[in-house]
Amino acid sequence: QELHYSHLILATGSDGPFPGKFNKVIDMESAIQTYENMVKEIEKSERILVVGGGAAGVEMAAEIKTEYPAKEVTLIHSKIALADVELLDSVRQEVKEILLRKGVHLLLSEKVSNVENLRPNQFQKDMVVKTEKGTEVVTDMVVLCTGIKINSSVYAAAFGDKMASNSALKVNKHLQLEGYEHIYAIGDCADLKEPKMAYHAGLHANIAVTNIINSLTHKPLKTYEPGSLTFLLSMGRNDGVGQVNGYYVGRLLVTIAKSRDLFVSKSWKMMGQTMPS
């Protein structure tokens, strides 16, 4: 089907391993059941290995250890510092200390060598996971939190010359695709020097919509400049750390703002929907 447009917003997002993303259209009941099935697999496992120590990985490890403190939880990360590189050093250090306080085993500067042979999110007693340095970890379940891949297939043929090395689209300060006044890219598929977060995608959407309206009414376009980072990490339902506008915030604020419901109620409200009881 051919669709004609005066303006186009590309918001193709990204894919990543479950449980961080589904990577497919799924109804609410099936989604809930899929997560509940994973919980059952966790409950069967005495030893759980989380692969990847970015934001998703550290939150996952902390969440599992909080809910199941008797389980042995190990986190493998290919770098030394945990969580997102744009975070304050003090925030990243506190992430590490929270995990250690909870009893999570950390294997830093280690990369899994046989990840493609693993069956993630399934109980399988005595799996052997190997790292490139020769370390072997025996576990009963593997959870992959290994990052995202930009969904570029829809635009790669048309705008291949406008793609950055990570397959995101190069945009100007108005979030317009380079060389195109009527095409915008927002969210994960926009090449911007900031963490890929739903919060940022919402900011991008406001800019893109405003600029389309302004262009039609001959008003100046708004610019988008990644500002001082706001980033909250939920480290279990009663713990967390982060920063707001570049300033460190601790456990109490993060717990109240995010850890208790992970922005679920806020997301339902944002989409104009009534949250199921």
C-alpha positions as CSV (number, residue, x, y, z in Angstrom):
1,Q,0.0,0.0,0.0
2,E,1.3,3.4,-0.9
3,L,0.7,6.3,1.5
4,H,1.2,9.9,0.6
5,Y,2.2,12.4,3.3
6,S,3.2,16.0,3.8
7,H,5.2,15.3,6.9
8,L,6.7,12.0,8.2
9,I,7.8,11.1,11.7
10,L,10.1,8.0,11.9
11,A,9.8,6.4,15.3
12,T,10.8,2.8,14.7
13,G,12.3,2.1,18.0
14,S,14.6,-0.8,18.8
15,D,14.7,-4.5,19.5
16,G,16.4,-6.2,22.4
17,P,16.2,-9.5,24.3
18,F,13.2,-10.4,26.4
19,P,12.3,-9.6,29.2
20,G,13.4,-6.1,28.3
21,K,11.4,-6.1,25.0
22,F,8.9,-8.3,23.3
23,N,9.9,-7.4,19.7
24,K,6.4,-8.4,18.5
25,V,2.8,-7.3,18.8
26,I,1.2,-9.1,21.7
27,D,-2.0,-8.6,23.6
28,M,-2.0,-7.8,27.3
29,E,-3.1,-11.2,28.6
30,S,-0.4,-13.0,26.6
31,A,2.2,-10.5,27.7
32,I,1.3,-11.0,31.4
33,Q,1.4,-14.8,30.9
34,T,4.8,-14.6,29.3
35,Y,6.2,-12.7,32.3
36,E,4.5,-15.0,34.7
37,N,6.0,-18.0,33.0
38,M,9.5,-16.4,33.4
39,V,8.9,-15.9,37.1
40,K,8.1,-19.6,37.4
41,E,11.5,-20.4,35.7
42,I,13.2,-18.1,38.1
43,E,11.6,-19.8,41.1
44,K,12.8,-23.2,39.9
45,S,16.4,-21.9,39.6
46,E,18.8,-21.8,42.5
47,R,21.5,-20.0,40.5
48,I,20.7,-17.2,38.0
49,L,23.1,-15.4,35.7
50,V,22.3,-12.0,34.3
51,V,24.4,-11.2,31.2
52,G,24.9,-7.4,30.6
53,G,25.5,-4.7,33.2
54,G,23.8,-1.8,31.6
55,A,20.8,-0.2,33.1
56,A,18.5,-3.1,32.3
57,G,21.0,-5.7,33.7
58,V,21.7,-4.0,37.0
59,E,18.0,-3.4,37.6
60,M,17.2,-7.1,36.7
61,A,19.9,-8.5,39.0
62,A,18.8,-6.3,41.9
63,E,15.1,-7.1,41.3
64,I,15.7,-10.9,41.3
65,K,17.9,-10.7,44.4
66,T,15.4,-8.5,46.2
67,E,12.5,-10.9,45.6
68,Y,14.5,-14.1,46.1
69,P,17.4,-13.3,48.5
70,A,18.3,-17.0,48.9
71,K,19.1,-17.4,45.2
72,E,22.6,-17.1,43.9
73,V,22.6,-14.2,41.4
74,T,25.6,-13.4,39.3
75,L,26.0,-10.4,36.9
76,I,28.5,-10.5,34.0
77,H,29.5,-7.3,32.4
78,S,32.0,-6.6,29.6
79,K,33.1,-3.3,31.1
80,I,34.4,-2.4,34.6
81,A,31.8,0.4,35.4
82,L,28.2,-0.6,35.6
83,A,25.0,1.1,34.2
84,D,25.0,3.8,31.5
85,V,28.2,5.7,30.6
86,E,26.5,9.0,30.7
87,L,25.6,8.7,34.4
88,L,27.6,10.4,37.2
89,D,30.5,8.4,38.6
90,S,28.8,8.6,42.0
91,V,25.6,7.0,40.6
92,R,27.5,4.2,38.9
93,Q,29.5,3.5,42.1
94,E,26.3,3.4,44.2
95,V,24.8,0.9,41.7
96,K,27.8,-1.4,42.3
97,E,27.5,-1.0,46.1
98,I,23.8,-1.7,46.1
99,L,24.4,-4.9,44.2
100,L,27.2,-6.0,46.5
101,R,25.1,-5.2,49.6
102,K,22.3,-7.4,48.2
103,G,24.8,-10.2,47.6
104,V,24.9,-10.2,43.8
105,H,28.2,-11.7,42.5
106,L,29.9,-9.4,40.0
107,L,32.1,-10.6,37.1
108,L,33.3,-7.3,35.5
109,S,35.4,-6.9,32.4
110,E,34.3,-10.3,31.3
111,K,32.4,-11.2,28.1
112,V,30.4,-14.3,27.5
113,S,31.8,-16.3,24.6
114,N,29.1,-18.9,24.1
115,V,26.0,-16.6,24.4
116,E,24.5,-17.9,21.1
117,N,24.4,-21.4,22.5
118,L,22.5,-20.5,25.6
119,R,18.8,-20.9,26.1
120,P,17.8,-17.7,28.0
121,N,14.9,-17.4,30.4
122,Q,14.5,-21.1,30.9
123,F,15.5,-23.3,33.8
124,Q,18.2,-25.7,32.8
125,K,20.2,-27.1,35.7
126,D,24.0,-26.8,35.7
127,M,24.4,-24.8,32.5
128,V,28.0,-23.9,31.9
129,V,28.6,-20.3,30.7
130,K,32.1,-19.4,29.5
131,T,33.8,-16.1,29.1
132,E,36.4,-15.0,26.7
133,K,39.0,-15.0,29.5
134,G,38.2,-18.6,30.3
135,T,36.1,-18.1,33.4
136,E,33.3,-20.7,33.7
137,V,30.0,-20.0,35.6
138,V,27.6,-22.8,36.4
139,T,24.1,-21.6,36.5
140,D,20.5,-22.8,36.2
141,M,19.1,-19.9,34.3
142,V,20.4,-17.1,32.0
143,V,18.8,-13.7,31.6
144,L,20.1,-11.6,28.7
145,C,20.3,-7.9,29.1
146,T,22.8,-7.3,26.3
147,G,21.6,-4.0,24.8
148,I,19.4,-2.9,21.9
149,K,19.5,-3.0,18.1
150,I,17.9,-0.1,16.2
151,N,15.0,-1.0,14.0
152,S,16.4,0.3,10.7
153,S,14.9,-2.1,8.1
154,V,12.0,0.2,7.3
155,Y,14.3,3.1,6.3
156,A,17.7,1.5,5.4
157,A,17.0,1.3,1.7
158,A,15.7,4.9,1.4
159,F,18.0,6.6,3.8
160,G,21.1,4.4,4.1
161,D,23.3,7.5,3.5
162,K,21.7,9.2,6.5
163,M,22.4,6.4,9.0
164,A,25.0,6.5,11.7
165,S,27.2,3.5,12.6
166,N,24.6,2.2,15.0
167,S,21.9,2.4,12.3
168,A,20.2,5.4,13.9
169,L,19.2,8.3,11.7
170,K,21.3,11.5,11.6
171,V,19.1,14.5,12.6
172,N,19.6,18.2,13.0
173,K,18.8,20.3,16.0
174,H,15.1,20.4,15.1
175,L,15.1,16.5,14.9
176,Q,14.6,16.7,11.1
177,L,16.4,14.0,9.1
178,E,19.5,15.6,7.6
179,G,18.6,17.1,4.2
180,Y,14.8,16.7,4.7
181,E,12.6,19.4,6.1
182,H,9.5,17.3,6.2
183,I,10.9,14.2,7.8
184,Y,11.6,13.8,11.5
185,A,13.2,11.0,13.5
186,I,12.5,10.5,17.2
187,G,13.2,8.0,19.9
188,D,15.7,5.2,19.7
189,C,16.1,5.6,15.9
190,A,17.3,9.2,16.2
191,D,21.1,9.5,16.5
192,L,21.5,11.7,19.6
193,K,24.1,11.6,22.2
194,E,21.9,10.5,25.1
195,P,20.7,7.2,26.6
196,K,17.9,5.5,24.7
197,M,15.0,6.0,27.1
198,A,11.2,6.2,26.7
199,Y,11.4,9.5,28.6
200,H,13.6,11.0,25.9
201,A,11.3,9.7,23.2
202,G,8.5,11.7,24.8
203,L,10.6,14.8,24.7
204,H,11.4,14.2,21.0
205,A,7.8,13.7,20.2
206,N,6.8,17.1,21.7
207,I,9.5,18.8,19.6
208,A,8.6,17.1,16.4
209,V,4.9,17.8,16.7
210,T,5.5,21.4,17.7
211,N,7.8,21.9,14.7
212,I,5.4,20.4,12.2
213,I,2.7,22.9,13.5
214,N,5.2,25.8,13.5
215,S,6.3,25.0,10.0
216,L,2.7,25.1,8.8
217,T,2.0,28.4,10.6
218,H,5.4,30.0,9.6
219,K,6.7,30.2,13.2
220,P,10.3,29.5,14.2
221,L,11.2,25.8,14.8
222,K,12.1,24.6,18.3
223,T,15.5,23.0,18.9
224,Y,16.2,19.9,20.8
225,E,19.4,19.8,22.9
226,P,20.1,16.9,25.2
227,G,20.3,18.5,28.6
228,S,21.6,17.5,32.0
229,L,20.6,13.9,32.3
230,T,17.7,12.6,34.3
231,F,18.0,8.8,34.9
232,L,16.5,6.7,37.7
233,L,17.5,3.1,38.4
234,S,15.2,0.9,40.3
235,M,17.2,-1.6,42.3
236,G,14.4,-3.6,43.7
237,R,11.1,-2.3,45.0
238,N,12.6,-0.5,48.0
239,D,15.9,0.7,46.6
240,G,17.4,2.7,43.8
241,V,19.7,5.5,42.8
242,G,19.9,8.0,40.0
243,Q,20.2,11.6,39.0
244,V,17.8,14.5,38.2
245,N,19.0,17.2,35.8
246,G,22.6,16.1,36.5
247,Y,22.3,16.0,40.3
248,Y,22.7,12.8,42.3
249,V,19.5,11.5,44.0
250,G,19.3,8.6,46.4
251,R,17.2,5.8,47.6
252,L,14.2,7.6,49.0
253,L,13.4,9.8,46.0
254,V,14.0,7.0,43.5
255,T,11.9,4.5,45.5
256,I,9.0,7.0,45.6
257,A,9.3,8.1,42.0
258,K,10.0,4.8,40.2
259,S,10.8,1.6,42.2
260,R,7.4,1.0,43.6
261,D,5.5,0.8,40.3
262,L,8.2,1.3,37.6
263,F,6.2,4.1,36.0
264,V,3.3,1.7,35.1
265,S,0.5,4.1,36.3
266,K,2.2,7.0,34.7
267,S,2.5,5.2,31.4
268,W,-1.2,4.2,31.4
269,K,-2.2,7.8,32.1
270,M,0.2,9.2,29.4
271,M,-1.5,6.9,26.8
272,G,-5.0,8.1,27.8
273,Q,-6.0,4.7,29.1
274,T,-7.5,3.4,32.3
275,M,-5.1,1.1,34.2
276,P,-6.7,-2.3,34.9
277,S,-7.4,-3.0,38.6
